[in-house]
């Protein structure tokens, strides 16, 4: 069993344990006397955190599943036509490189390394373009010193621009809890990550720097300094709800 399958299995086991814990938690509440069958404020917070963790695990597992499907598909093609399999794999790798440049693909990090060995000779893999953070932020302040990697910025938003009008009030909330979540297009997202990306719509097109990798956002960015910078910018520009 490869690394991808191992990671997927671990995620599934943790998710299953979390589901069992949530069910036991709810059974405990249901066993109480009538009129008391509801969680206390601390219990409600704890339950929300467990559900939030479960949702994050599902999102983390999705790229691993996709990588496994593609690996099996390439093997299937190779059984009938090795040249076709090599061509498809090379085009897939080119696609991943192109999307990594815009920050819109998470599969590049989880696709097995063995799938990169069939890159056509004399044809180098695409080099991802890099974008600097927009001048609104002081990168030395907003990037954590122990960040596991440098942020990847994109000119394309991670969600529909139409969501800006619907959720723009979040931009002016300067006291967001780092674990707070918000549902956009039927999926729950971290509110700090959403606020950062919504704020980009207030900037000129050339200065916008979206970030797609929500799962490591808090590991890379210092949300406190980002909120403070957004607050200062909105005050200087006279922007209000």
Backbone as a ProteinNet text record, in pm:
[ID]
protein_1_A
[PRIMARY]
XXXXXXXXXXXXXXXXXXXXXXXXXXXXXXXXXXXXXXXXXXXXXXXXXXXXXXXXXXXXXXXXXXXXXXXXXXXXXXXXXXXXXXXXXXXXXXXXXXXXXXXXXXXXXXXXXXXXXXXXXXXXXXXXXXXXXXXXXXXXXXXXXXXXXXXXXXXXXXXXXXXXXXXXXXXXXXXXXXXXXXXXXXXXXXXXXXXXXXXXXXXXXXXXXXXXXXXXXXXXXXXXXXXXXXXXXXXXXXXXX
[TERTIARY]
84.3	0	88	64.2	149.1	115.1	193.1	175.2	36.1	-11.4	-143.8	-251.9	-247.1	-348.1	-339.6	-215	-197.5	-260	-233	-286.3	-437.3	-493	-637.7	-697.8	-637.3	-688.5	-685.5	-577.2	-566.9	-675.1	-695	-799.7	-936.7	-962.3	-1092.2	-1111.9	-1004.8	-1014.5	-1041.3	-970.7	-991.9	-1133.6	-1180.4	-1316.2	-1420.5	-1398.5	-1493	-1497	-1378.9	-1374.6	-1445.5	-1426.3	-1494	-1645.5	-1690.9	-1835.3	-1890.2	-1817.5	-1862.2	-1866.9	-1768.2	-1766	-1882	-1911.6	-2023.6	-2155.6	-2171.4	-2293.3	-2308.3	-2197.5	-2201.8	-2234.3	-2179.9	-2204.6	-2353.7	-2414.3	-2555.8	-2645.5	-2601.1	-2677.6	-2680.8	-2568.2	-2560.7	-2659.8	-2667.8	-2761.7	-2905.5	-2933.3	-3069.9	-3115.5	-3020.9	-3057.2	-3092.5	-3080.1	-3109	-3259.7	-3293.9	-3434.1	-3499.1	-3628.7	-3698.7	-3680.2	-3656	-3631.2	-3483.6	-3399.9	-3254.9	-3181	-3253.8	-3192.7	-3137.5	-3044.8	-2976.7	-2836.3	-2740.9	-2603.5	-2588.5	-2504.3	-2470.1	-2380.5	-2360.2	-2272.7	-2135.4	-2065.7	-1935.5	-1948.1	-2057.4	-2077.7	-2106.3	-2183.2	-2214.4	-2087.1	-1998.7	-1870.8	-1785.7	-1780	-1700.3	-1755.4	-1888.1	-1950.5	-1923.7	-1933.1	-1907.5	-1764.2	-1669.3	-1530	-1508.5	-1574.8	-1561.7	-1618.4	-1735.3	-1797.3	-1710.9	-1652.2	-1564	-1440.7	-1385.3	-1269.4	-1306.8	-1427.2	-1473.1	-1484.3	-1536.6	-1550.2	-1413	-1314.7	-1180	-1115.7	-1140.5	-1084.4	-1140.2	-1269.9	-1330.2	-1265.5	-1238.4	-1175.5	-1032	-962.6	-824.9	-817.8	-918.5	-916.5	-948	-1022.4	-1065.8	-950.5	-842.8	-732.8	-663.9	-653.2	-589.8	-672.1	-804.4	-890.8	-871.3	-868	-851.2	-717.6	-611.3	-479.1	-478.1	-547.8	-554.6	-628.3	-737.2	-815	-728.9	-654.4	-570.2	-458.7	-400	-293.2	-345.7	-463.8	-524.2	-560.6	-604.2	-641.1	-519.2	-405.5	-282.8	-237.5	-249.5	-212.2	-304.1	-432.9	-529.8	-493.7	-458	-419.3	-292.1	-196.6	-68.2	-85.1	-187.4	-210.2	-243.6	-305.9	-345.7	-250.6	-202	-119.8	-26	100.6	196.2	226.9	232.6	262.3	149.3	26.3	-89.3	-89.2	-57.7	-52.9	51.2	170.4	276.8	236.2	167.7	123.3	20.4	-76.7	-181	-121.5	-26.7	35.9	113.7	183	261.4	169.6	55	-38.5	-104.4	-128.4	-186.5	-89.8	39.7	139.1	149.4	137.2	139.9	19.3	-94.2	-217.3	-200.9	-142.6	-119.7	-25.1	80.8	175.9	112.9	25	-43.1	-135.6	-209.9	-305.7	-237.7	-121.4	-48.1	-2.7	27.3	70.9	-37.5	-166.3	-276.7	-331.5	-270.8	-313.9	-445.2	-495.7	-628.8	-628.5	-514	-510	-437.6	-497.2	-434.3	-384.7	-415.7	-376.8	-227.4	-163.8	-21.2	59.8	11.9	86.9	63	-46	-83.1	-71.3	-43.6	-26.6	102.5	100.1	220.2	337.7	458	576.5	610.5	571.7	606.1	540	434.4	365	438.8	548.5	622.5	740.6	759.9	879.5	868	747	729.2	713.4	771.6	770.8	847.2	792.5	860.6	1000.5	1095.9	1233.5	1242	1336.6	1361.6	1241.5	1149.8	1034.4	1020	1080.7	1078	937.8	915.9	785.5	763.6	637.5	608.5	658.5	714.2	761.2	650.5	596.1	487.5	532.8	443.5	472.3	451.8	526.3	512.7	459	377.9	320.3	360.7	394.1	426	297	298	181.5	157.5	30.4	1.6	56.6	80.6	147.4	66.2	-58.7	-142.1	-87.4	-35.9	10.6	163	208.1	350.3	375.7	436.9	451.4	530.9	627.5	707.5	621.7	507.3	418.9	312.3	255.1	140.9	181.9	307.2	352.1	417.8	373.7	429.6	576.1	654.4	796.4	817.9	726.7	741	651.7	614	527.5	592.7	518.1	575.8	612.6	554	583	543.5	593.5	554.4	414.1	336.9	201.5	204.2	104.9	88.7	-30.3	-5.6	-110.6	-164.9	-288	-354.6	-428.7	-442.8	-522.3	-669.5	-700	-837.5	-891.2	-1012.6	-1070.2	-1103.7	-1104.4	-1136.3	-1285.4	-1365.3	-1510.7	-1568	-1694.4	-1756.3	-1750.2	-1712.2	-1709.4	-1845	-1953	-2086.1	-2104.3	-2020.1	-2030	-1983.1	-1910.7	-1861.6	-1977.7	-2074.6	-2188.9	-2267.4	-2273	-2352	-2283.4	-2150.2	-2078.7	-1980.7	-1988.6	-1888.8	-1889	-1997.9	-2000.5	-1890.9	-1849.3	-1744.2	-1611.8	-1590.9	-1466.9	-1451.3	-1563.5	-1559.7	-1569.5	-1564.9	-1564.3	-1418.1	-1371.4	-1229.8	-1203.4	-1296.2	-1280.3	-1326.6	-1279.5	-1321.7	-1240.6	-1308.4	-1239.4	-1169.3	-1046.3	-973	-1039.6	-1129.9	-1197.5	-1339.1	-1378.8	-1513	-1527.1	-1646.7	-1669.9	-1789.6	-1794.8	-1901.6	-1933.4	-2062	-2102.6	-2113.1	-2038	-2042.3	-2063.3	-2164	-2195.5	-2213.9	-2274.2	-2306	-2190.8	-2075.3	-1961.4	-1912.3	-1871.4	-1824	-1675.4	-1643.1	-1505.1	-1465.2	-1335.7	-1285.3	-1310	-1368.6	-1409.4	-1290.4	-1176.9	-1058	-1007.8	-1005	-963.8	-1059.9	-1191.4	-1292.6	-1275.2	-1254	-1238	-1120.4	-1006.6	-889.2	-922.2	-987.9	-1018	-1126.6	-1224.5	-1326.7	-1263	-1168.1	-1102.8	-1032	-980.9	-909.5	-997.1	-1130.1	-1220.8	-1226.8	-1182.9	-1181.7	-1060.3	-964.6	-839.9	-846.1	-761.1	-754.2	-720.3	-765.2	-744.6	-597.7	-509.3	-367.2	-307	-370.5	-316.1	-377.8	-476.5	-544.2	-455.4	-451.9	-373.9	-457.7	-532.5	-615.3	-529.2	-578.8	-509.6	-613.3	-583.8	-680.4	-662.5	-543.3	-517.5	-568.8	-694.2	-757.6	-702.1	-665.7	-629.1	-501.8	-410.6	-286.5	-281.6	-393.9	-394.8	-346.6	-399.7	-362.5	-219.4	-165.3	-27.4	70.6	23.4	109.4	85.6	-41.4	-75.9	-108.6	-76.4	-111.8	-239.7	-351	-481.3	-498	-434.4	-450.2	-398	-278.7	-220.9	-297.3	-352	-431.4	-558	-627.8	-748.2	-716.1	-604.2	-565.2	-534.4	-467.7	-436.9	-564.1	-656.2	-783.6	-860	-860.1	-928.7	-868.5	-735.5	-667.2	-696.7	-692	-715.8	-857.6	-956.8	-1096.7	-1118.1	-1051.3	-1064.6	-1004.2	-886.8	-820.7	-900.2	-967.6	-1044.5	-1189.2	-1227.2	-1363.3	-1465.1	-1422.3	-1512.1	-1585.3	-1716.4	-1798.8	-1895.1	-1964	-2062.2	-2170.4
-119	0	124.1	220.1	336.6	443.6	553.4	663.7	724.3	740.9	800.2	716.7	583.6	496.4	496.8	498.6	501.9	626.4	741.7	867.7	867.1	816.8	810.5	722.3	606	515.2	579.9	648.8	716.2	822.5	901.7	1004.2	943.1	830.5	764.9	710.3	655.7	602.2	713.1	825.3	938	992.2	1002.9	1052	959.7	828.6	732.3	745.7	762.9	780.7	908.5	1015.1	1141.1	1126.1	1054	1030.5	955.4	853	777.2	864.5	952.3	1041	1139.8	1191	1285	1215.5	1090.8	1015	986.8	947.1	921.9	1050.1	1159.8	1289.7	1322.4	1299.4	1329.7	1231.7	1105.9	1008.7	1048.8	1098.2	1142.3	1256	1348.3	1460.4	1410.1	1314.8	1261.8	1182.4	1133.4	1052.4	1137	1266	1352.2	1366.5	1427.3	1448.9	1541.8	1522.9	1613.7	1758.5	1842.6	1982.9	2016.5	1913	1933.1	1865.2	1827.1	1754.6	1850.7	1930.8	2023.4	2046.6	2078.5	2097.9	2230	2230.1	2354	2435.1	2564.9	2644.4	2581.7	2533.4	2468.9	2342.9	2265.8	2143.9	2176.6	2282	2321.9	2362.3	2434.3	2474.8	2352.5	2257.3	2136.3	2054.4	2042.5	1965.4	2031.5	2164.7	2236.8	2215.7	2212	2189.9	2050.6	1950.4	1813.8	1803	1865.1	1861.2	1935.4	2047.4	2124.5	2042.7	1970	1883.4	1774.3	1719.2	1614.6	1668.9	1790.4	1852.1	1875.9	1919	1942.3	1812.2	1703.3	1573.9	1528.9	1554.3	1516.7	1593.1	1722.4	1803.7	1758.5	1720.8	1674.5	1542.5	1458.2	1325.5	1331.6	1435.6	1443.3	1439.5	1520	1514.1	1378.3	1309.8	1178.1	1078	1087.5	997.3	1021.8	1149.7	1183.3	1132	1148.1	1101.7	951.2	878.1	732.2	691.6	763.2	733.5	752.6	864.3	890.5	787.9	748.9	648.8	517.8	475.1	351.6	363.9	484.8	506.9	496.2	553.7	544.7	399.5	321.6	180.3	104.2	139.5	76.6	103.7	229.5	263.4	190	178.8	115.8	-29.9	-96.9	-237.4	-253.4	-151.5	-158.8	-82.6	32.2	117.3	200.2	156.2	225.5	366.3	382.3	515.3	612.2	565	650.2	686.1	589.6	613.4	719.9	710.2	808.2	947.2	953.7	1082.2	1147.3	1066.5	1119.2	1166.8	1089.1	1128.3	1259	1273.9	1396.8	1517.9	1499.5	1610.6	1642.7	1539.4	1558.7	1637.3	1603.4	1675.2	1820.8	1844.8	1982	2059.7	1992.5	2054.8	2092	2001	2028.8	2146.8	2150.8	2260.9	2394.3	2395.4	2518.8	2567.7	2474.7	2513.3	2547.1	2485.3	2521.8	2666.6	2711.5	2850.2	2947.5	2908.1	2996.2	2963.2	2863.1	2827.1	2753.3	2701.3	2642.5	2491.4	2428.8	2283.6	2236.2	2140.6	2080.1	1939.9	1892.8	1757.5	1747.7	1857.7	1853.5	1805.2	1833	1793.6	1648.4	1588.6	1455.8	1349.2	1389.6	1290.5	1214.8	1079.9	1001.7	1048	1051.2	1100.8	1016	888.5	799.2	842	923.4	962.5	1073.3	1126.5	1233.6	1180.6	1050.8	993.5	980	995.7	976.6	1108.6	1215.5	1343	1325.2	1370	1353	1412.2	1344.4	1392.5	1525.1	1610.2	1740.4	1834.1	1803	1890.2	1913.8	2020.6	2045.2	2071.3	2034.8	2058.9	2208.3	2253.6	2396.8	2451.3	2570.1	2634.6	2726.4	2702.5	2785.4	2930.4	3020.2	3162.1	3197.2	3295.5	3336.2	3478.2	3503.4	3635.6	3683	3809.1	3866.9	3915.1	3921.7	3971.2	4116.2	4158.3	4295.9	4395.3	4518.2	4616.5	4657.3	4614.4	4650.5	4587.5	4466.4	4392.1	4395.9	4391.3	4376	4226.9	4163.8	4018.6	3971.3	4052.5	4014.4	4002.6	4073	4070.6	3962.3	3946.7	3855.7	3710	3685	3546.5	3499.1	3385.4	3331.1	3292.3	3311.4	3277.4	3128	3047.7	2902.6	2843.4	2925	2877.5	2759.4	2652.1	2533.5	2556.1	2659.7	2687.2	2831.1	2881.3	3014.8	3010.8	3116.3	3116.4	3121.2	3059.9	3063.8	3154.4	3262.6	3358	3334.1	3378.3	3359.9	3486.9	3509.6	3622.3	3586.1	3457.3	3409.6	3379.9	3422.9	3396.6	3249.2	3200.7	3060.1	3031.4	3135	3117	3223.7	3211.5	3301.7	3446.9	3540.4	3682.1	3732.7	3664.9	3705.2	3693.8	3612.9	3597.5	3721.6	3810.6	3930.4	4015.5	4040.8	4122.7	4056.8	3926.6	3854.8	3852.3	3843.1	3824.5	3938	4050.3	4156	4215.4	4199.1	4250.3	4186.5	4065.5	3996.3	4071.9	4146.6	4222.3	4322.3	4374.8	4479.1	4422.8	4292.3	4229	4208.3	4284.5	4281	4203.5	4114.6	4033.6	3891.1	3834.4	3699.9	3596.2	3498.8	3389.3	3303.6	3259.6	3181.7	3050	2998.4	2872.4	2894.3	3019.2	3049.8	3004.5	2958.7	2911.1	2981.4	2973	3036.2	2945.6	2931.2	2845.9	2927.8	2887.9	2951.5	2843.7	2864	2767	2626	2615.7	2485.8	2419.3	2486.5	2427.7	2522.6	2465.2	2546.7	2578.4	2704.8	2750.7	2830.3	2836.5	2916.1	3063.8	3135.2	3274.3	3367.5	3340.5	3424.8	3414.2	3292.9	3268.9	3337.9	3329	3393.1	3544.4	3601	3746.1	3796.3	3725.4	3765.9	3772.1	3667.4	3661.8	3760.3	3785.7	3886.3	4025.1	4051.3	4181.3	4210.8	4107.2	4127.5	4194.6	4174.7	4236	4387.4	4439.3	4584.4	4650.2	4570.3	4622.2	4627.2	4708.6	4708.6	4568.8	4535.9	4401.1	4360	4451.6	4416.9	4388.9	4438.5	4421	4303.2	4239.7	4130.1	4005.9	3946	3824	3727.6	3643.2	3543.9	3425.3	3349.1	3226.1	3115.5	3001.8	2892	2785.9	2774	2664.1	2697.8	2667.6	2698.8	2614.9	2490.4	2395.7	2435.7	2503.3	2544.4	2695.5	2762.5	2909	2959.4	2903.1	2948.3	2907.3	2808.1	2768.9	2866.1	2935.4	3027.1	3173.1	3211.6	3351.3	3378.9	3498.6	3545.2	3626.8	3566.1	3626.6	3759.9	3774.6	3896.6	4017.7	4007.2	4118.9	4144.9	4039.9	4058.4	4136.4	4099.6	4172.6	4318.2	4341.5	4476.9	4560	4499.6	4571	4604	4508.1	4531.4	4645	4644.6	4750.3	4886.8	4894.8	5021.3	5067.7	4976.6	5010.9	5065.5	4995.3	5037.6	5174.4	5198.6	5328.4	5440.2	5415.4	5516.4	5548.3	5446.5	5464.1	5506.4	5513.1	5551.4	5445.6	5318.9	5208.4	5158.1	5141.4	5092.4	4987	4921.3	4819.1	4880.6
0	0	0	-96.3	-108.8	-7.4	-17.3	76.5	64	-59.2	-79.2	-13.3	-36.6	21.7	173.7	227	372.6	433.1	368.3	418.8	414.6	304.7	291.1	399.1	425.8	527.8	665.3	698.2	827.8	841.8	735.1	739	760.3	693.4	707.5	847.9	906.7	1042	1142.8	1128.6	1218.6	1202.8	1076.7	1051.8	1114	1102.3	1161.3	1313	1374.7	1520.4	1562.4	1485.1	1516.1	1505.8	1402.7	1386.8	1508	1552.5	1669.6	1793.5	1810.2	1925.7	1922.3	1804.6	1791.5	1822.9	1773.9	1802.2	1951.8	2016.1	2160.2	2236.5	2190.2	2251.9	2244.8	2128.4	2110.7	2186	2195.5	2273.8	2420.8	2469.5	2608.3	2634.5	2540.2	2554.4	2549.5	2458.6	2442.7	2564.4	2644.1	2761.5	2884	2871.9	2984.7	3007.6	3120.2	3154	3051.4	3024	2932.5	2977.1	2883.6	2913.9	2924.4	2937	2946	2831.2	2728	2617.4	2512	2555.5	2467	2522.9	2438.3	2486.9	2560.8	2661.4	2729.6	2635.9	2660.5	2571.9	2551.2	2658.7	2634.2	2549.2	2572.9	2494.8	2348.8	2325.3	2187.7	2113.8	2183.3	2122.6	2090.2	2184.7	2164.3	2047.8	2041.1	1933.4	1798.6	1794	1668.3	1621.8	1716.6	1680.8	1623.7	1683.5	1632	1490.8	1468.3	1335.6	1234.8	1278.5	1190.6	1152.2	1249.5	1221.5	1121.7	1136.3	1045.7	903.5	891.9	760.3	696.7	777.8	726.6	679.5	753.4	713.4	579.1	557.3	428.8	314.4	338.6	234.3	208.9	317.4	301.9	225.9	246.4	183.5	34.7	-8.5	-148.3	-247.6	-229.1	-327	-331.2	-214.6	-211.8	-292.1	-280.3	-358.1	-507.3	-545.3	-687	-739.1	-658.6	-701.4	-723.1	-634.8	-647.8	-774.8	-806.1	-926.8	-1051.5	-1057.1	-1173.9	-1186.1	-1072.1	-1076.5	-1134.9	-1090.2	-1141.3	-1289.1	-1328.6	-1468.2	-1559.1	-1515.4	-1594.5	-1609	-1500.3	-1505.4	-1601.1	-1599.6	-1689.3	-1835.2	-1864.8	-2001.4	-2044	-1952.1	-1984.8	-2024	-1972.5	-2006.9	-2154.4	-2213.8	-2354.6	-2447	-2398.4	-2485	-2397.3	-2385.6	-2299.1	-2349.3	-2480.7	-2534.6	-2503.3	-2518.6	-2487.3	-2338.9	-2254.5	-2110.1	-2076.3	-2138.9	-2113.1	-2160.2	-2276	-2328.2	-2236.8	-2193.5	-2105.7	-1973.3	-1919.6	-1792.4	-1806.8	-1919	-1938.3	-1950.2	-2020	-2033.5	-1898.9	-1820.1	-1686.4	-1597.6	-1604.6	-1526.4	-1571.2	-1701.6	-1751.8	-1700.3	-1696.1	-1643.3	-1497	-1417.3	-1276.1	-1257.7	-1338.6	-1327	-1359.3	-1460.5	-1499.9	-1389.1	-1326.2	-1223.4	-1092.3	-1067.1	-945.9	-953.6	-1074.7	-1092.3	-1051.3	-1068.6	-1029.9	-893.6	-827.6	-692.9	-688.5	-803.2	-805.9	-800.9	-782.9	-777.2	-654	-581.8	-466.8	-499.5	-620.3	-656.5	-681	-716.3	-747.2	-629.1	-505.4	-388	-349.9	-402	-356.5	-464.4	-590.8	-695.4	-671.5	-677.5	-650.2	-734.6	-675.2	-745.1	-865.8	-864.3	-975.4	-1104.1	-1095.4	-1216.6	-1291.8	-1236.2	-1303	-1383.2	-1381.1	-1443.3	-1593.7	-1648.8	-1791	-1865.5	-1813.1	-1883.8	-2015.1	-2128.2	-2257.5	-2254.5	-2318.8	-2322.1	-2396.8	-2352.1	-2413.2	-2403.2	-2311.5	-2291.5	-2141.6	-2090.5	-1946.4	-1895.3	-1767.9	-1705.6	-1692	-1699.5	-1688.4	-1555	-1557.4	-1434.4	-1383.1	-1261.5	-1210.6	-1195	-1237.4	-1218.1	-1071.4	-1023.9	-884.3	-877.2	-777.7	-755.4	-617.3	-606.1	-476.6	-411.1	-277.5	-205.7	-246.6	-251.2	-290.9	-188.3	-229.9	-142.6	-20.9	-12.7	102.3	229.8	217.9	334.3	347.2	469.5	499.6	519.3	418.8	421.7	542.9	586.3	703.1	828.7	828.7	944.9	933.2	814	801.5	782	741.5	723.5	853.4	902.8	1026.4	1007.1	1111.5	1102.7	1085.5	1142.2	1131.9	1023	926.2	816.8	745	718.1	653	506.9	445.4	304.8	273.6	161.3	118.5	59	75.2	19	-132.6	-193.7	-338.8	-369	-441.6	-472.5	-612.9	-632.3	-760.9	-798.3	-927.4	-975.6	-983.3	-968.1	-975.4	-835.4	-803	-670.1	-650.9	-526.6	-499.9	-499.1	-509.9	-517.4	-609.7	-643.3	-739.4	-693.3	-781.9	-745.4	-696.3	-738.9	-694.2	-544.2	-479.8	-334.9	-260.4	-327.9	-259.7	-209.3	-295.4	-254.5	-141.9	-143.1	-42.3	93.8	94.4	221	252.6	181.6	198.7	340.1	415.9	553	637.8	600.2	675.4	668.8	560.6	545.3	659.5	708.5	810.3	952.7	964.8	1097.3	1136.3	1233.8	1268.3	1396.7	1430.2	1551	1523.5	1414.2	1374	1449.9	1507.4	1575.2	1470.3	1495.8	1394.2	1355.6	1440.2	1408.8	1356.2	1340.2	1291.2	1146.5	1109.1	972.2	909.6	776.5	698.8	580.3	550.3	438.5	310.7	208.9	77.8	-27.2	-110.5	-216.9	-160.9	-42.6	15.9	88.9	100.8	169.9	278.8	391.6	502.3	483.9	507.9	493.6	616.7	641.2	752.2	723.8	819.7	798.3	777.6	843.4	824.6	680.8	629.3	490	394.4	423.4	339.1	342.4	462	474.8	391.5	400.4	322.9	173.3	122.3	-20.7	-61.1	25.5	-4.7	-12.1	76.8	79.7	-52.1	-118.7	-244.4	-349.9	-341.7	-439.6	-424.7	-310.3	-289.7	-354.5	-394.4	-450.5	-603	-665.4	-812.8	-863.5	-981.5	-1036.2	-1034.1	-1068.6	-1075.5	-938.4	-833.1	-697.8	-622.9	-680.8	-610.4	-603.4	-484.8	-464.2	-381.2	-450.8	-382.7	-339.9	-245	-205.2	-194	-253.5	-262.7	-154.8	-100.2	-7.8	131.8	155.4	283.6	397.7	371.1	476.4	550.9	484.1	551.7	573.1	552.3	558.8	695	803.1	936.4	973.1	905.4	931	865.7	763	688.6	727.4	741.1	765.3	912.2	955.8	1089.5	1076.3	1111.1	1087.1	1160.7	1278.3	1356.7	1278.5	1220.7	1146.5	1017.4	957.7	836	868.1	975.7	1014.4	1047.2	1113.1	1150.3	1025.6	926.7	802.8	725.2	719.4	651	718.5	851.2	927.2	895.4	894	865.7	723.2	627.7	487.4	469.6	525.8	512.1	576.6	690.2	758	671.3	614.3	532.2	405.4	349.5	226.5	253	381.9	415.8	380.1	379.9	344.4	467.7	454.8	564.5	513.8	606.6	568	479.7
[MASK]
+++++++++++++++++++++++++++++++++++++++++++++++++++++++++++++++++++++++++++++++++++++++++++++++++++++++++++++++++++++++++++++++++++++++++++++++++++++++++++++++++++++++++++++++++++++++++++++++++++++++++++++++++++++++++++++++++++++++++++++++++

